[in-house]
Amino acid sequence: MATKAFVALVSRASVKGFAMNNRKLGRLPRRFDSRIPHLSALVAGKVQPAPPASQSWTTGMPAALGMMLNDTLGDCTCAAFYHAMQVWSFNAGGAMQTQPDPDVEKLYELACGYNPNVGGEGPGGNEQQVLTYILNTGAPVGTDGQTTHKIAAFVEVDPRNTDDVKRTIIDCGVAYIGLNVPQFIMPANGVPPAVWDVQTSDTKIIGGHAVVLAGYDATGAQLISWGQLYTMTWKFFAKYVDEVYAIADPSWINAKGTTPGGLSLESLETQMQALKGR
């Protein structure tokens, strides 16, 4: 997979931090919830297959995937999930489905506490909180205000284990990730670099961002952020990413037959019992 096709996604530790022109951040600091299972523990003692050398689930998708309101709101935790839905529908549903912006705003309101009457970027969001909401209640889809898209389960993946991160992309279509954004990703000209790599200047952390990782090769990871594709090198990933989640999505599982860690859907749903009803 060509590195030039990749896309870098950004993170932010607080909504009150820097926001670049028409690109906002919005990820709040990660939580440590003991009720969320870890992939490494679930597959302990099982031999996992080596991940393929490369994979891209965005091949053939449109170059412009929509801002998902992340140009005005600090809703990246919600926007990232709707980008995941684009990947799932394109690869598992036969045609890419893009949900309307009011759905994204509604999820930001319900899962993160955004008040549209107040305006501004809003409070930002915590990734675990957003995924737990989608697990229990579902992300709004359509315009009827009643239809939702629920996930079956989600598990935490150790960012230090890049093979598990790659397997997550293979098995789940995307990895839902959070990272801290260094200043050099937000240049004065307002255009993020096509390839994000570690550098020594302008490294001050300006916030956190939630994105989805939808492909990889030996040099880096393909990501979707602000409706565009970027590349994040593995060195950048290792330095700035601090949370990764594998999502078990029913539409993906029904079409592809793959789950996080190759675990049965029943066992994954059992792992979610502690989070049910929250």
N, C-alpha and C positions, 0 to 999 in steps of 0.2 A: 504494500500500500504506500503510495507516495506521500512523503512527509508534507508536501505543499498543500495537500488536500485537508490537512488536519485543522483543528480548531481549538483555540485555548479558551478556557472558561475561567471566570474570576470569582473570588470570595471576599467577604467582608465581615469583620468582627463586630461592627456596630453600625447601625444605619446612620448614626450621627456623624460618621466619618466622611471621607472624601467621596464625591460623586462626580464623574467625569462627563461634562457636557450632557449629551442625551443618553448616557449609559449610567445606570445606577447600580448599586450593590445591594446589600440587605441581609446577609446572613449573620445572625447573632452567634455568640460563642457556643461551641458544642457543649452538650451535656454528657453526663456519665450516668446512664440509667441501667441499673443491674438487671432490669426486666427485659432488656433488649438482648437477644442471644447473639453470640459471636460465631461467625462461620468456622473459625479455627477449632472451637470447642465442639461444634456439631459434627465436624468431619474428622475429629481426632481418631487416629488409628486406621483410617481409610486411605487407601492409595488413590491420590487424585491424578488424573491424566495431565500430562504436560500441555500447556496451552499452545495453540498454533502460533507460528511466527508472526502472523498478522491477521487482522480482521477489521472490517469496516461495515457497520450497519447503515451508514448514510449514503452509500453508493447509489446513485440514481435519484436521491432526494433533491428537492429544490435547493438552490444556494441560499435563498432568503427564506427563513423559517418563522419570521415574525418576532417582534420585540417582546410580546406578552406583557406589555405595560411596564417593562423594566427600564424604560426611558424616563418614566415619571414617578414610579413607585419603587420602594425598596423591597419588591416582591420576588426576588430571585429564587427563593425556596419554593415558591409556587410555580413560577415560570419554568423552572427546571423540570418539574414534574410534567407539565404540559408538553414540554419538548420531548420527554421520555415517551409520552403517549403518541407523539408523531412518529417516533422511531418504531414503536410497537405496531402501530396501525399500518405503517408502510411495509414492514417486513413480515408481519403476521396476519394482517387483515386484507391485504391485496391493494389497498390504496391509503395514502396518508390522510389522516383526519386531523384538522387543526381546529381546536375549540375557540370560540369567540372570546374577545377580551373581557366581556362582562363575567364570564365564568372564572377567569383567572383572578379578577378583582374580588369576586365572591369568595373564592377559596382563601384569598389573603385576608378577607374580613373574618371569615369563620374560623380559620385555623390559626391566625396570627393576631387577631384583634384590631385590624385596620378599621378605622372609622371614616367612611367616605365623606361624612359631613364636616369633618375637621380638615381634610385635605393634607397636603404635604406628602412626603415619601412614606409615612406610616411607621410603625414600630419595628419593621423587619421581622424576621422569622427564624425559628430554630428548626433545624432539619428533622430531628427526632420528633418534635411536636407536630410538624406538618405531616410526616409519614404516619404517625399514630392516628391523626385525625382522618387521613385518607383510608387507613385500615378499618377504622370503626364506622365512619360516616360516609366517606367517599368524596371524590372531587367532583364539583358540579360539571355537568356536560349538557349541552343543548341549552335551549332558552326557556324551557318549561318550569325551571326552578325546582323540579322534582327528581330528575334523572341524575344519577351519580355514577362514578367509576371507582370501584373499590379495589384495593390490592389484597392479595391473600395473606401476604407476610412480608416482612423485611428483616434482614439480619445485618449486623455490623461486620465489616471486613477490615482487617488490619492494613493500613496504608503501606506499612513496611514490607508487606508480602506482595510484591508486584505480580507474582504468578497467580495469587488469589484474585487480585484486581482484574487481571486479564481473563481469568476463568469467569469472573462475574459478568464481564462484558459478553463473553461467548454464551453463557447460560441464560442471561437475563436481558440481553439486548443493550442495556446501559448499566453503568455504575453511577449512582447518585452520590456526588461528592461535595465536600466543602473545603475551602482553602482560604488562606490569608493572602491578601493582595499587596504586593510591593509597589511602591510609587512608580517604578519604571514601566509598569503595565498601563498606567494612565498618563501618557505623555501630554505635553502642552498642546500639541496639535490636535488632540482629541481622537487619534486613530491608534488603537491597540496594535502592537506588533503581530504579524501573522504567526510567528513562532515565538513562544515564550520560553526563555532559557534563563539560567542563573547568571546574574551579573553582579558587579561589585559597587556600582553607583546607584543612587536613588532607590535604596532598598528599604526605606522606612515603610512599615506596614500601615496601610491606610484604611483597612477594613476587611470584611469577609464576604465571600460570594458563594452561592450554591449553583452548581452546573451539573450537566450530565456528560459522562464520558461514553462515546459511542463507537470507539474503534481504537486501534493501537498498531504499532509496529516496533521494531527494535529501537528506534530513536525516540519515540514519544507516544503520546495519547491524543486521540481525536476527541474534541469536545464541542458542545453547542452552548453558546452564550450570546445573549442579545440577538438571537435569531441568526447567528453566523457561525461558521466553522473556523476553528483555530487549531494550532498545534501546541501542546505542552510537552517539553522534553521530560524524560524520566528524572533527570537531575532536578528540574523545577518541581516536578511532582513530589519528589522525596523531600524537598526543602519546605514546601508551602502547603501541601495538602495534609489536613489533620483529621478528616473523617470520610469514610466511604461506606456505602450501603448497597447491598444486593436486594433487589425488589423482586418478589414472586408475583408476577401479574397474571391473572387468569387468562387473558386473551393471548398472551405470549405462550403460556404453558400449553393451552389447548392447541395452538397452531404448531409450536416447535417441539413440545414435549420435553423441554429442559427446565431445570429448576436450580436455585442456588445450591452449589455443592453436590448436585445430583440427588438431593434429599427428596423424599416423597412429599407430595403436597399435604398429606395427612399429618406427617410429622412436623412440617413447617407451621401448619395451622395450630397444632398443639402447642408449639413454642410461643404462640401469640396470646395464649390465654391470659397471661398476666397483664397484657396491655388492653385486652378487650374491655370495652365499656368506658375507657378513659377519654 
